[in-house]
C-alpha cells in the first residue's frame, strides 16, 4: 500500500482535479488485491520440479486448489498418477508421529524411493519414516542430524568430503568421521584460499571445483593485498556496527587477482599453475563464483590430468582458453578471442566445452554479430567447422552428447514473433540436422533428465498460463503433465498485460515489451503513463516472458488509473551483439531514448494515452536510469521515483562498471 501511495503522491501535481478525486480508499484497496502476495496464491499447477527416480520416471509436487499432491510421471507407461494413496499414507504417518495429518497437506519435504517404487523414505521437518506402499505401513526414525547449511559445490562428488575455509586456508572434513584437515597452511588475511569475495558480494562458502573422482580440487589463492577497503555502518538505536571488507572500485590501480592452484586431497600436495595471476573476472558474471560456490570457467578432464579454464582480461575484452597439466603445473594457451567491447560466453551460462577424448573444444562467439557455436581442434587451436549460424543467438548450451556428437541448446529469435521467447534445439557437431524441439509459440523453460533422453518442458506467455509436458530428446511428445489453473485469478478481476511491439529510437529496430491497463479500463478516458525500466545491460526491463500473476506488481499500479509500459530497450541482452552494445561506454543512455520512442508510438496509436503526463520509476539500475531520465528529458518525464540507484558508477563495483563502461582513461588534458 505504501508503495502504491508513493507512486501516486509523485504523480498528483500532474493529475487533473477529476482524476485526483476519483482515487478513493476503495480504489487503493482494489489495487492492493493485485499485489503479488494476493495474486500468486490464486494460481495453481504452474511449475514442475522433477525428482528423477529412474531414467524414465520422476515424482513431483503439484499444488492444486484442493491441496498438495505428490505425483509420479512414468514415461515408460505414459502415466501421470498420484505417487501414493494420500489418505492411507497420511494415516500411516500419523500413527507413527502420534498426530493427525491432512491427506492434502502432508508436510513432506523430500522423498527417497527404492528401485521397486513401493518402498519409500519420507522426510519431514521432525521425522523420517520408512514406508511400504503395498501395505501402507511406516516405521519412524529420528531425522538425520541436520548439517549446517553447506554449499553443494563444496561437497565432493562421492559425498565423502566437504571443503571449507578456516583461518584463510582451505580445509576438508570427512562427512562420516567428522575428521578435519588443512589442505593449505600459508593463507593469510587478504591472501587466502578459495575466498568468496567479489567486493559487491561475498560469502563464507569456498569457491572451487572438485575433480570427477573426488581426489583433487581446483581453486585459487585470492589476492586482495593493496585493494581498497569498503566501510559500512548500521543505522539503529544504540551504537552502530561497523563492517569493513576489501572492495575494488572502477579505475583502482589494484583489483582482486587469483593465483590458480590444484590440490590433491589425500596428500595435501599443491600444484601452482605456472602463469601470472589472473584478474578476478569470468565470462558470464561479475564474480568467478557461480551458485553454490562453483568455480566458473573451469573444466576437468575425466582422468584429472588436465584442467581447462578461461582467463578473462580486466576489461573483459580478451578471453583466453588455456590447458594446464595438473601434475607439473605447466600451462599452454589454446585459443584467444579479442573483442572491441566485451566477451561473454553465453546468457548466464558458459557456452564453451572442452572435449578431451576427441581433442576438440566448442567455442561461443559473437564475431558475426550473433552468438553462435564453433568447433575447434584442441591441439592446434584451428577452426574445424562452424556449428550454428543465422540471425539469432545461441543463449545456453544445455547438453553436449559427445558419443552422438549432438548439442542441445536454447535460443530466442529464430522463430517468428517475440525474440525473447526461448525455444529448445539440437544440432550435430558438424552443423547438420538442426532440429526445433519445442514447437509451441511460447516461452519454454526446459529441465533435462539426468541421462539427457527426456526433458520437462513448461511453456507459457505473459497472457497464456503454463502447460507442462515431457518430450524425448527428439522433441516428440511423451506425456502431458499438468496445466496451470488460473480460474480463481480470473474470477478476482485480474487482467493480463498486453504484449507490444514498437520501433526503437532509430525508427527501424523492433523492440518488445508489455503494457498494463486498469481492470476497469475505459477507452474514452485519458490515462497518465508510468514507465517501468531496468536498463541492464546485463538484463532488461521485462525479464522472463513466462506467465506470472504479477510481474513486479505493475498491474496493481495500473489499477490506480495508470497505463504502465515496459520495454526491453536497445542495450539489453538476448539478441544481437550490436543491439546489446547500443550504449557501451555511455551508461547514462540507459536505453531511455527507446523507452520514449515506444511511449510516443503507443500514444500515436491510442487516444487514451496521455503523453503530457508521463512518469518513470525503477530500482537499482532502474533508479539510476529514472533519475537520469527526468534530468535529461524533463520535457517528456514529469515525475520520477528512483529506488536505490547507483547514481555514480565510479563508486559502484569494478567488474560490472569496467565491463560495460570500459576502463578508466585519462585524456591528455587530465
C-alpha positions in Angstrom: 0.0 0.0 0.0 2.8 2.4 0.9 4.5 1.7 -2.4 1.3 2.4 -4.4 0.7 5.6 -2.4 4.2 6.7 -3.0 3.8 6.5 -6.8 0.5 8.3 -6.8 1.9 11.0 -4.5 4.5 11.9 -7.0 2.0 11.9 -9.8 -0.5 14.1 -8.0 0.8 17.5 -9.2 0.3 16.4 -12.8 -3.2 14.9 -12.5 -6.4 16.8 -13.0 -8.7 17.5 -10.1 -11.2 15.0 -11.5 -8.5 12.3 -11.6 -7.3 13.0 -8.1 -10.8 12.9 -6.6 -11.5 9.6 -8.4 -8.8 7.8 -6.4 -10.5 6.7 -3.2 -9.7 4.4 -0.4 -11.7 1.8 -2.1 -9.5 2.2 -5.2 -6.4 1.6 -3.1 -8.0 -1.5 -1.6 -8.8 -2.8 -5.0 -5.3 -2.1 -6.3 -3.8 -3.8 -3.3 -5.6 -7.0 -4.2 -3.5 -7.1 -7.4 -0.2 -7.1 -5.5 1.8 -10.3 -6.0 1.2 -11.6 -2.4 -2.5 -11.7 -3.2 -2.5 -12.8 -6.8 0.1 -15.6 -6.7 -1.9 -17.8 -4.3 -4.7 -17.7 -6.8 -2.7 -19.6 -9.4 -2.2 -23.4 -9.2 -0.2 -26.0 -11.0 2.3 -23.7 -12.7 5.6 -25.4 -12.0 7.0 -28.9 -12.0 10.3 -29.7 -10.3 11.2 -33.3 -11.4 12.8 -35.6 -9.0 14.1 -38.5 -11.2 13.8 -42.0 -9.7 14.6 -43.8 -12.9 15.9 -42.7 -16.3 12.2 -42.7 -17.4 10.3 -41.7 -14.3 10.1 -38.8 -11.8 7.9 -37.6 -8.9 6.9 -34.0 -8.4 4.8 -31.9 -6.1 1.6 -30.5 -7.6 -0.1 -27.5 -5.9 -3.8 -27.6 -6.5 -6.9 -25.8 -5.3 -7.7 -28.7 -3.1 -4.3 -29.2 -1.7 -0.8 -30.5 -2.4 -0.4 -33.8 -4.2 2.7 -35.9 -4.9 2.6 -37.3 -8.4 4.6 -39.9 -10.4 5.2 -39.3 -14.1 6.1 -42.7 -15.6 7.3 -42.2 -19.1 7.6 -45.8 -19.9 3.9 -46.5 -19.0 2.9 -43.0 -20.2 1.1 -42.5 -16.9 0.8 -39.5 -14.6 -0.8 -40.6 -11.3 -0.6 -40.0 -7.6 2.6 -41.4 -6.2 0.6 -43.0 -3.4 -2.8 -43.0 -1.8 -2.6 -39.7 0.1 -5.3 -40.7 2.6 -3.7 -44.1 3.6 -0.2 -42.6 3.8 -1.5 -39.7 6.0 -3.0 -42.3 8.3 0.2 -44.4 8.4 2.4 -41.4 9.0 0.0 -40.1 11.7 0.2 -43.3 13.6 4.0 -43.1 13.7 4.0 -39.4 14.6 1.1 -39.8 17.0 -0.7 -36.9 15.4 -3.2 -36.3 12.6 -2.1 -35.3 9.1 -4.4 -34.0 6.4 -4.1 -36.1 3.2 -3.9 -32.9 1.1 -1.4 -31.1 3.4 1.3 -33.7 4.1 4.4 -31.9 5.5 6.8 -33.9 3.3 10.0 -32.1 2.4 11.6 -34.9 0.4 11.0 -38.5 -0.8 13.6 -41.2 -1.5 12.4 -44.1 -3.5 13.6 -47.7 -3.8 14.0 -49.5 -7.1 10.6 -51.1 -6.8 8.9 -47.8 -6.2 6.9 -49.4 -3.3 9.5 -48.7 -0.6 10.0 -45.0 0.1 11.7 -42.9 2.7 9.6 -39.8 3.7 11.4 -36.8 5.1 9.6 -34.3 7.2 10.8 -31.5 9.4 11.0 -33.5 12.6 10.8 -37.1 11.5 11.8 -39.7 8.9 9.7 -42.7 8.0 10.4 -45.8 6.1 7.1 -46.7 4.3 5.8 -49.6 2.3 3.2 -48.5 -0.3 1.7 -52.0 -0.6 0.7 -52.4 3.0 0.8 -48.7 3.9 2.9 -49.3 7.0 5.5 -46.9 8.2 8.4 -47.2 10.7 9.5 -43.9 12.1 13.0 -42.8 12.9 14.8 -39.7 14.1 15.7 -37.3 11.3 19.3 -37.4 10.2 21.3 -34.9 12.2 21.0 -31.7 10.3 24.2 -30.4 9.0 25.0 -26.7 8.9 23.9 -25.3 5.6 26.5 -26.4 3.1 27.0 -25.1 -0.5 26.5 -28.0 -2.8 29.8 -27.4 -4.7 31.8 -27.7 -1.5 30.8 -31.4 -1.2 32.9 -33.9 -3.2 31.1 -35.8 -6.0 31.3 -39.1 -4.0 29.7 -37.3 -1.0 32.6 -38.2 1.3 34.2 -34.8 2.0 33.2 -31.2 2.5 35.6 -28.4 1.7 35.5 -25.2 3.9 37.6 -22.2 4.7 39.2 -21.7 8.1 41.7 -19.0 9.0 42.2 -18.1 5.3 43.1 -21.7 4.4 41.2 -24.5 2.7 40.2 -27.4 4.8 38.3 -30.7 4.2 36.0 -32.5 6.6 35.3 -36.3 6.3 31.5 -36.4 6.5 31.4 -39.8 8.1 34.0 -39.5 10.8 34.0 -35.7 11.2 37.8 -35.6 11.0 39.2 -32.3 9.6 42.5 -31.5 8.0 44.1 -28.4 6.4 44.9 -28.6 2.7 46.8 -25.3 2.8 48.8 -23.6 5.5 50.2 -20.4 4.1 46.9 -18.5 3.6 46.8 -15.1 5.4 44.4 -12.2 5.6 43.8 -10.7 2.2 45.6 -13.6 0.6 43.6 -16.6 1.4 42.5 -19.7 -0.5 39.1 -20.1 -2.2 38.0 -16.8 -0.9 34.4 -15.9 -1.9 34.7 -12.1 -2.3 33.9 -10.0 -5.4 33.6 -6.8 -3.4 29.9 -6.2 -4.1 29.0 -9.7 -3.0 30.8 -12.1 -0.7 30.2 -15.3 1.3 31.7 -17.9 3.6 31.4 -20.8 1.1 34.7 -21.6 -0.7 35.0 -21.2 -4.4 36.3 -24.3 -6.0 35.7 -27.2 -8.4 36.1 -30.9 -7.3 37.6 -33.3 -9.8 35.2 -36.0 -11.1 36.9 -38.7 -9.0 36.8 -36.5 -5.8 40.6 -36.7 -5.4 41.5 -33.2 -6.4 40.3 -29.6 -6.0 40.9 -26.8 -8.4 40.8 -23.4 -6.7 43.0 -20.3 -6.2 44.7 -18.0 -3.7 42.7 -14.8 -3.7 45.0 -11.7 -3.6 43.3 -8.7 -2.1 46.5 -7.1 -0.9 46.6 -3.4 -1.8 42.8 -3.4 -2.7 40.8 -0.6 -1.1 38.5 -1.2 1.8 34.8 -0.6 2.0 33.3 0.5 5.3 29.6 0.3 6.2 27.8 1.1 9.4 24.4 0.1 10.5 21.8 2.7 11.5 20.0 1.6 14.6 19.1 2.6 18.1 22.3 2.4 20.1 25.8 2.1 18.9 26.2 1.4 15.2 28.1 -1.7 13.9 31.0 -1.3 11.5 31.5 -3.8 8.7 34.7 -3.5 6.6 35.9 -5.6 3.8 38.1 -5.4 0.6 36.2 -3.9 -2.3 37.8 -2.7 -5.5 36.2 0.3 -7.3 36.3 1.1 -11.1 39.6 2.6 -12.1 41.5 1.4 -9.0 45.1 0.7 -9.7 44.8 -2.6 -7.9 41.9 -5.1 -8.0 41.4 -8.7 -6.9 43.7 -11.3 -8.5 43.6 -15.1 -8.4 46.6 -17.4 -8.5 45.3 -20.8 -9.7 46.2 -24.0 -7.8 45.3 -27.7 -7.9 45.3 -29.6 -4.6 45.5 -33.4 -4.0 43.0 -34.1 -1.2 44.7 -37.2 0.2 48.3 -36.0 0.3 47.7 -32.3 0.6 50.2 -31.7 -2.3 49.5 -28.4 -4.1 50.5 -27.6 -7.6 50.6 -23.9 -8.6 49.9 -23.3 -12.2 52.9 -21.7 -13.9 51.4 -18.5 -15.0 50.8 -15.0 -13.7 47.7 -14.3 -11.5 44.5 -13.7 -13.4 42.2 -10.7 -12.8 39.1 -11.6 -10.8 36.9 -12.0 -13.8 34.7 -14.6 -15.5 33.0 -14.8 -18.9 29.4 -14.8 -17.6 29.0 -12.8 -14.5 30.6 -10.2 -12.2 32.1 -13.0 -10.0 34.2 -16.0 -10.5 31.8 -17.9 -8.3 28.6 -19.4 -9.5 25.7 -20.6 -7.5 26.9 -22.7 -4.5 30.5 -21.5 -4.9 31.2 -23.3 -8.2 34.4 -22.1 -9.7 33.4 -20.6 -13.1 35.1 -21.1 -16.4 36.9 -24.2 -15.3 36.7 -27.8 -16.6 38.4 -31.1 -15.5 39.4 -33.9 -17.8 37.9 -37.2 -16.7 41.2 -38.6 -15.7 42.1 -35.3 -13.8 45.4 -35.0 -15.6 44.3 -31.8 -17.3 42.4 -28.7 -16.3 40.8 -26.3 -18.9 40.0 -22.8 -18.0 39.4 -19.3 -19.4 41.4 -16.3 -18.3 39.5 -13.1 -18.8 41.2 -9.7 -19.0 40.3 -7.0 -16.6 38.2 -5.1 -19.2 36.6 -8.4 -20.5 37.9 -7.7 -24.0 40.2 -10.7 -24.1 39.2 -14.3 -23.3 42.0 -16.9 -23.4 41.4 -20.7 -23.3 44.2 -22.5 -21.5 45.0 -26.1 -20.6 47.0 -26.9 -17.5 48.9 -30.1 -16.7 47.8 -30.8 -13.1 50.9 -32.7 -12.3 53.6 -30.3 -13.5 51.6 -27.0 -13.4 52.6 -26.2 -17.0 50.0 -24.2 -18.9 49.6 -23.8 -22.6 47.4 -21.3 -24.4 45.0 -22.9 -26.9 42.9 -20.1 -28.2 42.3 -16.4 -27.7 39.4 -14.2 -28.7 39.7 -10.4 -28.6 36.6 -8.1 -28.9 36.2 -4.3 -29.1 33.8 -4.2 -26.2 33.4 -7.3 -24.0 33.4 -11.0 -24.4 30.6 -13.1 -23.0 30.4 -16.9 -23.3 26.6 -17.1 -23.1 23.4 -16.0 -21.4 24.1 -16.7 -17.7 25.7 -20.0 -18.7 29.2 -20.9 -20.0 28.7 -21.9 -23.6 32.2 -23.4 -24.1 33.2 -27.0 -23.6 36.5 -28.9 -23.9 36.2 -32.4 -25.3 39.3 -34.1 -24.1 38.5 -37.5 -25.6 38.2 -36.2 -29.2 40.8 -33.5 -28.7 38.3 -30.7 -29.6 36.6 -27.8 -28.0 33.3 -25.9 -28.6 33.6 -22.2 -28.5 30.9 -19.5 -28.3 31.5 -16.2 -30.2 29.5 -13.2 -31.4 32.1 -12.4 -34.0 29.5 -12.0 -36.8 27.1 -10.0 -34.5 25.2 -13.1 -33.4 26.1 -15.6 -30.6 27.0 -18.9 -32.2 28.9 -22.1 -31.7 32.2 -23.2 -33.4 34.2 -26.4 -33.2 38.0 -26.2 -32.9 40.9 -28.6 -32.7 42.2 -28.6 -29.1 45.8 -29.3 -30.1 46.2 -26.7 -32.8 43.5 -24.2 -31.9 42.4 -24.3 -35.6 38.7 -23.9 -36.6 37.3 -27.3 -37.8 33.8 -26.0 -38.6 31.1 -23.6 -37.7 28.2 -25.4 -35.8 25.4 -22.8 -35.8 24.6 -19.7 -37.9 21.9 -17.3 -38.7 20.4 -14.0 -37.4 19.5 -15.4 -34.0 21.6 -16.2 -30.9 22.5 -19.3 -29.1 21.6 -18.5 -25.5 22.5 -21.6 -23.4 24.3 -24.7 -24.4 22.4 -27.1 -22.1 23.9 -30.5 -23.0 26.7 -31.9 -25.1 26.4 -35.6 -26.1 29.9 -36.5 -27.2 29.0 -40.0 -28.3 26.2 -38.8 -30.6 28.1 -35.6 -31.4 25.0 -33.6 -30.7 24.5 -30.4 -28.8 21.2 -29.3 -27.1 20.7 -25.5 -26.7 18.2 -22.7 -26.1 17.8 -19.8 -28.4 15.5 -16.8 -28.9 14.6 -15.1 -32.1 15.0 -17.9 -34.6 11.2 -18.4 -34.7 8.8 -15.6 -35.8 7.4 -13.4 -33.1 8.8 -12.1 -29.8 12.6 -12.8 -29.9 12.5 -13.2 -26.1 10.5 -16.4 -26.3 13.1 -19.1 -25.6 13.0 -22.4 -27.6 15.0 -25.6 -27.4 17.0 -27.1 -30.2 19.5 -29.8 -31.1 22.3 -29.8 -33.7 25.1 -32.0 -34.7 28.8 -31.1 -34.2 29.2 -30.5 -37.9 26.2 -28.2 -38.1 23.8 -30.6 -39.7 20.3 -31.7 -38.5 19.4 -28.5 -36.7 16.1 -29.5 -35.0 13.5 -27.4 -33.3 12.3 -29.4 -30.3 9.6 -27.1 -28.7 7.1 -26.2 -31.4 4.6 -24.0 -29.4 4.8 -20.2 -29.9 5.6 -19.5 -26.3 8.5 -19.2 -23.8 9.9 -22.6 -22.9 11.6 -23.4 -19.6 13.4 -26.7 -20.1 14.7 -29.2 -17.5 16.7 -32.2 -18.8 16.6 -35.7 -17.3 20.0 -36.8 -15.9 20.7 -39.0 -18.9 19.5 -36.4 -21.4 17.0 -38.7 -23.0 14.0 -36.6 -21.9 13.2 -33.1 -21.0 10.4 -31.5 -18.9 9.1 -28.5 -20.9 7.0 -25.8 -19.2 5.8 -23.3 -21.7 3.7 -20.1 -21.4 3.4 -16.5 -22.5 2.6 -13.3 -20.5 -1.0 -13.9 -21.3 -1.3 -17.7 -21.6 -0.6 -19.7 -18.4 1.8 -22.6 -18.1 1.5 -26.1 -19.6 4.0 -28.8 -18.7 4.8 -31.7 -20.9 7.6 -34.2 -21.2 9.3 -34.7 -24.6 12.1 -37.1 -25.7 15.4 -35.7 -27.0 14.0 -35.7 -30.5 11.2 -33.3 -29.4 8.4 -36.0 -29.6 5.6 -35.5 -27.0 5.8 -38.3 -24.4 3.4 -37.2 -21.7 1.1 -34.3 -20.7 1.9 -33.5 -17.1 -0.2 -30.6 -15.9 -1.9 -27.3 -17.0 -2.0 -24.2 -14.8 -5.3 -23.4 -13.2 -5.9 -19.7 -13.2 -9.7 -19.7 -12.7 -9.5 -18.0 -9.3 -7.2 -15.4 -10.6 -9.5 -14.5 -13.4 -12.5 -14.5 -11.1 -10.7 -11.9 -9.0 -10.9 -9.4 -11.9 -7.2 -9.7 -12.8 -6.4 -9.0 -16.5 -3.2 -10.0 -18.3 -0.8 -7.4 -19.8 -0.8 -6.7 -23.5 2.2 -7.7 -25.5 3.6 -4.8 -27.5 5.9 -4.4 -30.4 7.2 -0.9 -31.4 10.1 0.8 -33.0 13.2 1.9 -31.2 15.0 5.2 -31.3 16.2 4.7 -34.8 12.7 4.2 -36.2 13.8 0.8 -37.6 14.7 -1.6 -34.8 11.8 -3.6 -33.3 11.6 -3.6 -29.6 9.2 -5.6 -27.4 7.5 -5.2 -24.1 4.3 -5.3 -22.1 1.6 -2.8 -21.4 -0.7 -2.9 -18.3 -4.2 -1.3 -18.1 -6.6 -0.9 -15.2 -9.0 -3.8 -15.0 -11.8 -1.2 -15.4 -10.2 0.4 -18.4 -12.3 2.9 -20.3 -11.0 3.7 -23.8 -13.0 7.0 -23.8 -10.8 8.4 -21.0 -7.2 9.7 -20.9 -4.7 7.9 -18.7 -1.3 9.1 -17.5 1.6 6.8 -18.2 4.1 5.2 -15.8 7.2 3.8 -17.5 8.9 1.0 -15.6 12.5 0.2 -16.5 15.5 -1.8 -15.6 18.2 -0.8 -18.1 20.6 -3.7 -17.7 22.8 -4.0 -19.6 23.0 -7.5 -18.0 19.2 -7.9 -18.2 16.2 -5.9 -19.4 13.0 -4.3 -18.0 10.6 -7.1 -18.8 12.7 -10.1 -18.0 11.1 -13.5 -18.5 8.2 -14.0 -21.0 6.7 -16.7 -18.8 3.3 -16.3 -17.3 3.1 -14.6 -13.9 0.1 -13.4 -11.9 2.0 -10.3 -11.0 5.3 -9.0 -12.5 6.8 -6.6 -10.0 3.2 -5.5 -9.0 2.7 -3.5 -12.2 -0.9 -4.5 -12.6 -1.5 -3.1 -9.0 0.0 0.2 -10.1 -2.2 0.3 -13.2 -5.3 -0.2 -11.0 -4.8 3.3 -9.6 -5.5 4.8 -13.0 -2.3 4.5 -15.0 -1.1 2.8 -18.2 2.1 1.0 -17.2 4.6 0.5 -20.1 7.9 -1.5 -20.0 10.1 -2.4 -23.0 13.4 -4.2 -23.4 15.3 -1.4 -25.0 18.4 -1.4 -27.1 21.4 -2.2 -24.8 19.8 -5.2 -23.2 20.9 -8.8 -23.9 19.3 -11.8 -25.7 19.5 -10.5 -29.3 22.4 -9.4 -31.5 25.8 -8.2 -30.3 25.2 -4.7 -31.8 21.8 -4.5 -30.1 23.4 -5.3 -26.7 26.3 -2.9 -27.4 23.9 0.0 -28.2 25.2 2.2 -25.4 28.5 0.6 -24.4 30.8 3.2 -22.8 27.8 5.5 -22.3 26.0 4.2 -19.3 23.9 7.4 -19.0 22.0 6.3 -22.1 20.2 3.5 -20.2 18.0 2.8 -23.2 15.9 5.8 -22.3 15.6 7.1 -25.9 13.9 3.7 -26.8 11.6 4.0 -23.8 10.5 7.4 -25.0 10.1 6.2 -28.6 8.0 3.3 -27.5 5.6 5.5 -25.4 5.3 8.1 -28.2 4.4 5.4 -30.8 1.9 3.9 -28.4 0.5 7.4 -27.8 0.1 7.9 -31.5 -1.9 4.7 -31.8 -4.1 5.1 -28.8 -6.0 8.3 -27.9 -6.4 7.1 -24.3 -2.6 7.5 -23.6 -1.8 11.0 -22.3 1.6 11.9 -23.5 1.6 15.1 -21.4 1.6 13.0 -18.2 4.4 10.5 -18.3 6.3 9.3 -15.2 9.1 6.8 -14.7 10.3 4.5 -12.0 12.8 1.8 -11.3 15.1 0.2 -8.6 18.9 -0.1 -8.5 20.0 0.3 -12.1 16.4 1.4 -12.8 16.8 4.0 -10.0 19.9 5.3 -11.8 18.0 5.3 -15.1 14.9 7.0 -13.8 16.9 9.8 -12.2 18.8 10.2 -15.4 15.6 10.3 -17.4 14.0 13.2 -15.5 17.2 15.2 -15.5 18.0 14.7 -19.2 14.4 14.7 -20.6 12.3 16.9 -18.3 10.1 17.9 -21.2 8.9 14.3 -21.5 9.1 12.8 -18.0 7.3 14.8 -15.4 7.9 12.7 -12.3 10.4 10.0 -11.3 10.6 7.5 -8.4 14.2 6.2 -8.0 14.9 3.4 -5.6 18.5 2.5 -4.5 20.1 4.0 -7.7 23.8 3.6 -8.3 23.9 7.2 -9.4 27.7 7.4 -9.9 29.2 4.3 -11.3 32.7 5.4 -10.2 31.5 4.3 -6.7 29.8 1.1 -7.9 31.8 -2.2 -8.3 34.8 -2.6 -10.5 33.8 -5.7 -12.6 30.4 -4.5 -13.6 31.3 -0.9 -14.3 34.5 -1.7 -16.2 32.8 -4.4 -18.3 30.1 -2.1 -19.6 31.8 1.3 -19.5 35.4 0.3 -20.3 38.5 1.0 -18.3 39.1 4.5 -16.9 41.0 6.6 -19.4 42.7 9.9 -18.7 42.6 12.3 -21.5 45.6 14.5 -22.4 44.0 17.5 -20.7 43.8 15.5 -17.5 
